[in-house]
Amino acid sequence: MLQIILTDEQAKVVASALKPVQVPDAQDKVLGWITPIWTEQDVAKAKQILASGEAWFTTEQVLARLGAGSQQSDGHGDVMN
């Protein structure tokens, strides 16, 4: 696999991007795009879910529940026996 090391400044831009980042060469020819992990839609959906007041669970809570089998959640992220 080929790899390009970004400068700290470039890495910050890519890490904080919510839209694809264009990667041009020195002559401004577009060589490719870096697609962010999270999009604006992902962030908006997460904010909507958090603001809804509906029950939600962390990955750790879901894995604990799957491993426990008989335990139940109270709907607010706390596991009850």
Protein Blocks (a to p, Z undefined) as FASTA:
>chain_A
ZZddddfklmmmmmmpcbdcddddfkopafbdcddfbdfklmmmmmmmmmnopacddfkl
mmmmmmnomaccehnopacZZ
